[in-house]
Amino acid sequence: MIESPVSAIVNVQTNNKKAQVITLRNTNGLVARFSIYGARWLDMFVPDRNGCFEDVLLGFSELSGYERASEQYYGAIVGRVCGRIKNAHFSIGEESYDLEANDIYGKPKFNHLHGGFLGFHNRFWNGSVKQNEKGEETVVFTCLSKDGEGGYPGNLSISVSYTLTNDNSIEMVCKAVTDKVTPINVTNHAFFNLSGVQKKVDILSHSLRLCSSQIIDCDDDLLPTGNLISVTGTVLDFRKSRQISDALSTDYLGIKQQKGFSLAYALYHEKDCSPAAELYDKDSGRKLSIYTNQPSLQVYTGYLMDGSDVGKGNVPYYANTGIALETQGYPDAVHWKCFPSVLLDVGEEYFQYTKYKFSIDDCISL
């Protein structure tokens, strides 16, 4: 890799300190922007079927908007452990660890959510820009999460890279090593709206296809029960592309009442089932295909958004304005031996790969 032009990096003032904003471009005119604040994916400009470029990521025009937002995770890297950890507590062998209890759910104690108050989304990372032999631009973020930070054991060194490829994809690679056994399960928390985020159009008419036949069953606090439940014959079955709005007719986890959902789908990785997820907007023709090595996908329609966050183009963000498709390990895996482990041992390397490919498709049938 060689260093990319310095012009790709701009310093911007936030509420707390100066933060770098990094712009990547490819040979087809696509533009992606990132920030060292939370290693965030800020913007993604992609064309529609008429060649009109629009941003498809929810967020803000100024970095200060991300710091004061009600929804804290727009485009951010989330960890050390994304999702919820029951009662903000876990054990490794004989050692017991108490985490920050920052969730709105949980009994008798609030759960730990997305790495805590000062998780990766609230960190100012180190950032650099490089090019590969194809001339494709990459931004690399690094940080050190110290032993005891947020209650987690071990000094964890982590890097996250985003490459804007010439096949119109963002390739995200997360790597980490530790000096003490620790859980790690990171994800990117971007919210997508393929219609273009300044159009005041929700994502309920988008179609979704998932490479999954099972949901990781959860209770009313969105904590796993340890069971996987089949989606066969239900409106939550997205193995064939269907409108997202179809799923709002079920009473499961209060989806019908709250007019939105947050569901953890168990992915199966087979040659005839790739990509893991496809999101499609028939009006613009834009399609997002997601490939990953992770075992689950959290699908969240932002139903807790209440309009208090006013984003790009002065658009208020309400429920279903965007959809998060979070590639990750199973939620609350530290409490379930039947789930794939999220523990990272000394001498091992954590490796997460996810590819977000953008394209135009006018031939998808619902």
N, C-alpha and C positions, 0 to 999 in steps of 0.2 A: 504494500500500500504506500502511496505517496501523499504528501500533504496537499490539500485542496487550497484554492485561493483564499486569502484572508478575508476577502469581501463577503464570504459566506457567513461570517460571524459578526453580529452587531450587538453592542452593549445597550441594554434598556434598563431604565430605572423602575424598580418595583417598590412596594410599600416598605420592604425591609433592606434591600441592597441592590446594587447593580447586578443584572443577570444577563447572560448571553442568550441571544436568539439566533439560531442557526438555520439557514435556508439551503435546501438541497434542490437540484433541478436535474431532469433527465433529458435525453435527446428528443423526446416527444412533446416537450413543453409542460410536463407535469411538475408541480412545485409542492414541496413539503417543508413545513417549518417546525422547529423543535426548540425547547428551552432547557437550560440547566436546572431550572426550578421544577423539581419533580421528574426530571428526565422526560418532560412532557412532549407529546405529539400535538402541536398546536393547530396546524392547518393542513389540509390536503386538497389541492386544486386539481380536479380531474374533469375531462370533457363529457358532455352528454352526446346523444346520437347526432346532434347538429353541430358538434364541435365547440359548443359553448362551455368554457371552463368555469366551474363553481367549486366553492369550498364545501366539503361534505362532513366536516367534524364540528360538533358543538364546542363552543368555547367563547372566548372574549377577544376583543380587539386590542386590549391592553393587558399586560401581564398582571397588573394589580387586580384585575377582575378575578383571576384564578385564586388569589390569596384571600379575598373576602367573600367568595362564593359560598352559598349554602351547600351545594353539591361540591365536595372538595376534590373530586378525583378526575375531572375532565382531562382526558388524554394522558394521565400520569402513570408512571410505574408504581405499582402498589405492592407493599411488602413490609417486613420480611415475609409475612404470611397474609395473602389476600383472603377475603371472605371472613367468616366468623370462627372464633375459637370459644367454645362454651365456657361461660363463667370466667373468662379471661384467665384461664389456668390450665396448665398441662404438666405432665411429668415425663422425664426420660430416665428410665431405670429407677434408682432410688432418689434422684434429684427432682425437686418440685419447683415450678416457676410460676410466678404471678405476673400477669401482663396488665397493660392499661385497659381499663373497662370503659371503652368509649362508644359503644353501640347504643342504639335506642331500644334494642331488644335484649332480653335475658332475665332469667329468674333463677335463684334469688339475687344474683348479681348480674349487672350488665355484661354482655359479651365483649370480647376483644374483636375489633373490626379493622381490616385492611392495614395492619401494622401499627395501629395506635395513633395518638395525637401527632407524634413526630415521626411517622413512618416515612417511607421513601418518597411519598408524594409531597412532603413538606421539606425535603432536603434540597440544598443547592449542590448539585453534582459538579464534578469536573467534566469539561467537554472539549472535544477536539474533532476536527474534520479531516477525512482522508479520501483518497481515490483508489480504486482497484485498477487492475490492468485493462479493464474495459472502459475506464473513464467514469465508472459509476461512483457517485458520491456517498460517503458514509459518515454519520456522526456517531462518536463513541462517548458514552457517559460512564464515569467511574465514581465510586465512593466507598468509604470504609464505615461499616456499622460496628461500633465498638461493643465489646463484651458488656452485657448488662443493659444495653440501650433498649428502652421500651420493655425491659424485663427478659429479653432473649439472651441465651448463653452464646459465648464465642465471639471473637473478632471475625466478622464476615466481610471479605473483599468481594465486591460485585461490579460487573461491567454490563452495560446494555448498549448494543449497537443497532442503529437503524440504517439500512441501505436502500436508497431509491434506485431501483434497477431500470434498465431500458426495456423490460417487458411490462412496465407500469405497475410494479409491485413495491411494497415496503417489506423488507425482510428484517425481522427483529430477532436478535440473538442475545440471550441473557446467560451470563456465566458467573459462578461464584465459588469461592473456597472458604473454608473455616478452620480455626484452630481448636474448636470444641464442637462436639455433636450439637446440631441445632436444626430446627425446622426451617425450611424455606420453600415458598410457593408464591412466585411473583406473576403478575400479569400486567398488561396495559389496559387502562380503563377508558379508552376512547369511546365516545358516543357518536354513532354514524347516522346521518340522514342523507340518503343518496339523491334526494330531490334538490339538495342545495340548502344550506342551513339558514339562508336569509329569506326564505319563501313563506315562513309561517305555516308550513305543511307538516303534519305528523307522519309517523312511519307505519301507521296501522294498515295502509294499503300496500306497503312493501310486501313482497313474498319472501319466504324463508325456507331453506332446505337444510336439514341437519343430518349428519351421519350418526344417528343415534336412535335406538329403539327403547331406551330406558332413561328415566329420571332418577337422580339421587334423591330419594324421598326425604322431605324435611317436615319439621313441625311448624307450629304457628310463629315461632321465633326464628324461622328460617335456618334451623339447625338440623343436620342429618339425623335420621333415626337409625342409620346403619343398613337400611334396606334400599334396594333398587326396585323401582316399579315400572312395569311395561306401559308404554304409551299406545300400544296397538288398540285401534278402535276408538281412540279419544281425539279431541281437538288439539291435544298437545303433541300429536304425532306429526313431525315435519320431515319424515323420510322422503316424502314427495312434496315438492314446492307448493306452499299454500300461503294465503294471506295471514299476516300476523293477527289481524282482527278476529280471525276464527277462534283463537285461543281464549278470547275474553269471555266466552260463553260458559266456561266451567267454574264451578264453585270451589275447586281445589285451591287451598291456601288463600281463599278470599279473592281470587283473581277477578271474578265477575263483579264483585262489589267495589274493588279498588281500581278496576278498569286498567289493569296492567299487571305485569308479573316479573318475578325474579326466580328463574329455574336453573338448576344445575343438571345438565345433560351429560350422561356417560357416553363418551365417544368410543366407537370401535374402529380400529385401524385395519382396513382390508383393502386389497388392490382395487376392488370394484366399488369402493366407497371413498372417493376422494374428489373434491376437497372435504374437509370436516364440516364446513358451513358455506352456504351461499345466500347472499342478500341481494334482492333485485327490486328496482323501481321501474315499473312499466312506463311511467310518464316520461322519464328522462332517458331510459334505456341503460342506465348505469347498473353494473353488477359488481359486487364484491365477493371474491372467493377467498376463503381462509383455509390455509394448510398449517398443521401443527404436529408436534410430537407429544403434546400434552394429552392426558387421559380424559379431561372433562372440559366443558364449555358452559360458563355462566351466561345466561341470556337475560338481560335486564332492560326493561323498557322505560326506566326512569319514572316509575309511577309515583314516586315521592316528590318529584319536582312540582312546585306550586306557583311558579311564575315570578318568584322573588329574584331569581337569577335572570338578568337581562343580558343576553349575549350579543354576538356579532350582528350588526345591522339593527341594533335595538330590538331584537326579537326576544320576548319573554319565553322562558323555558317552562312549559307545563308537562304533565304526564304524557309520555309517548312522543315527545318532540324528537327524541333520538333513541337509538338502541345500542347497548353495550354488548359486545360479543367477546367475552373474556376467556381466553385459553389458559388453562391452569390445571393443577392437581385437584384431587377431590377435596371439597371443603371439610374443615374440622377433622382432617385425617389424623391429627395427633391423638384423637380419642377413639379411633376405630382401627383395630388390627386387620379387619377385613378389607380396608381400603388400601390402595397403593401408598406406600410410605412417602412422607415428605421430609424425612430426616436426612440431613447431609452429614456425612462422617468426615473426620480428619483424613486428608489424603485423597478424597473424592472431589469431583468437580460437578457442580450443578450446571445443567445445560437445558435451556428452553429455547425452542425454535418455533417461530410463527411467521407465516408469510401472508400478507394482505395484497391480493392481486385485484386490480381494477380493470374493468373491460366494458365493452358495449355489447349488449345482447338483445335483439328484438324477437327472439324465437323461443323464449321460455314460456311454457304453458302452465297454468295453475291447475 
